[in-house]
Amino acid sequence: MSRFLARMSPFVLALLLACLLPETAAAQTHHARPTEPTEPAGEMSQKERIALCRDRLLNGNPDPVTEEEAKRTGGPVTRPQIIAQTRPEYTVEARKARLQGTVILEVMIDREGCIQQARVLKGLPMGLDQAALDAVKQWVFLPARLDSKPVAVFYVLTTSFQLMDADARW
């Protein structure tokens, strides 16, 4: 089965994941623009949320969520909304090899909208899967909600690595 999945195109694999795991499948690409979601009254601002997540990235989460606490999106659990993202960097090796493709990741987003965990579901060689992980760990979300309360969730993200014409001649 894993050899079969390895031969599939990233688009077909992402589509398959979306069909098999509709409650977790949601694509976010490195070129997607953050939406302008609004914070519920009485919650921290987007700037405060971004600063909190940056601090947790550097210093760790003092109140980590366990995997048992994290929910799946779908049904009564809303999807998190991205408010800040960092583009993954192409590695020199991958750029020289003109490697392109998609990395699929599963992340755990905590109640504050910070990435707590990330793992590669389908990677790319030459350091691109690590580049995607490093970038996605910096993303910040408005948290998912259940009954209007923020909850931690597992969420599937994709990052695309595409060379532009000028990059391809490198």
Disulfide bonds with the S-S distance in Angstrom:
Cys53-Cys114 2.03
